[in-house]
Amino acid sequence: MKIANIKVGDKLQGHADEDMEHPFVGTVEKIYTNSVLIDITDYDQRDADNVTELNHKIVVAAKSLKKVAAK
């Protein structure tokens, strides 16, 4: 996803191989040059320890994110 298409408050799905083993969903809190700070709101329970260690926040490259479809 292009950084120009991301706004604070967007709900996005991502995957960060270094810190999380499974995809997660979160809300954009801050936008950087090529990445965003995400507040993790939904994740695979197998990643619960990782999410706790990260304090429910992670910086992810914009190119590895996609919008979550509205329900």
C-alpha positions as CSV (number, residue, x, y, z in Angstrom):
1,M,0.0,0.0,0.0
2,K,1.3,3.5,-0.8
3,I,2.0,5.7,2.2
4,A,0.1,8.6,0.5
5,N,-3.1,6.4,0.7
6,I,-2.8,5.9,4.5
7,K,-4.4,8.2,7.1
8,V,-4.3,8.2,10.9
9,G,-7.2,6.2,12.2
10,D,-7.2,3.8,9.2
11,K,-7.8,0.1,10.1
12,L,-5.1,-2.0,8.3
13,Q,-4.0,-5.6,8.1
14,G,-0.3,-6.4,8.1
15,H,2.4,-8.9,8.7
16,A,5.9,-8.3,10.2
17,D,8.1,-11.4,10.0
18,E,10.6,-10.1,12.5
19,D,8.1,-9.5,15.3
20,M,4.9,-11.4,14.6
21,E,4.5,-14.9,13.2
22,H,0.9,-14.3,11.9
23,P,-1.0,-11.4,10.3
24,F,-2.6,-8.8,12.6
25,V,-5.0,-5.9,12.3
26,G,-4.6,-2.5,13.9
27,T,-5.3,1.2,13.8
28,V,-2.8,3.7,12.4
29,E,-1.5,6.1,15.1
30,K,1.4,7.8,13.3
31,I,2.7,8.0,9.7
32,Y,6.4,8.1,9.0
33,T,8.2,8.5,5.6
34,N,7.8,4.8,4.5
35,S,6.2,3.2,7.5
36,V,3.4,3.6,10.1
37,L,2.9,3.1,13.8
38,I,0.1,0.6,14.3
39,D,-1.9,0.0,17.5
40,I,-2.5,-3.8,17.3
41,T,-6.2,-4.5,17.9
42,D,-6.7,-8.0,16.5
43,Y,-4.2,-10.8,16.3
44,D,-3.7,-14.6,16.2
45,Q,-3.6,-15.8,19.8
46,R,-0.3,-17.7,19.0
47,D,1.2,-14.2,18.9
48,A,-0.2,-13.0,22.3
49,D,3.3,-13.0,23.9
50,N,4.7,-11.0,21.1
51,V,1.9,-8.5,21.2
52,T,2.4,-8.1,24.9
53,E,6.1,-7.6,24.5
54,L,5.4,-4.9,21.8
55,N,2.9,-3.1,24.1
56,H,0.3,-3.6,21.3
57,K,2.3,-1.3,19.0
58,I,4.4,-2.0,16.0
59,V,6.1,0.0,13.2
60,V,5.5,-1.6,9.8
61,A,6.5,-0.8,6.3
62,A,3.6,0.7,4.4
63,K,4.2,-1.7,1.5
64,S,3.3,-4.7,3.7
65,L,-0.1,-3.3,4.7
66,K,-3.6,-3.5,3.2
67,K,-6.9,-2.0,4.1
68,V,-9.4,-4.0,6.2
69,A,-12.7,-4.4,4.4
70,A,-15.6,-2.7,6.1
71,K,-18.2,-5.0,7.5
